[in-house]
Amino acid sequence: MAFGVGIHSPQPDRGGVRGTQKKAACECWFTSTGRMIPLMLKIEDEDGQIQTIRRIRVHSQEKRMYAGIPSIEYDCTLFAWNREIRAWLIYYQTENRWVLCVP
């Protein structure tokens, strides 16, 4: 059909990610069932220094689609810089990269 009428995507896009995004390196542990659990993050701060975040509490994990790109989004609390920070850690599967999104 013309203009894609009648075509239904099996997984609709969730839209864009809001907030400040920073590139991140993430160390993960994989369970015997294949579930991925973030253990540690390394991000570059405003001064160009690499900061390590070891205390991560994951509240939930959800598979999502952003602009057609499959990803896994972790809603978590990070304990860094002497405070708790609510953030989303996103793993873009096709690109093999991590992003930390802070509102």
Order of alpha helices (4+ residues) and beta strands (2+ residues): beta-beta-beta-beta-beta-beta-beta
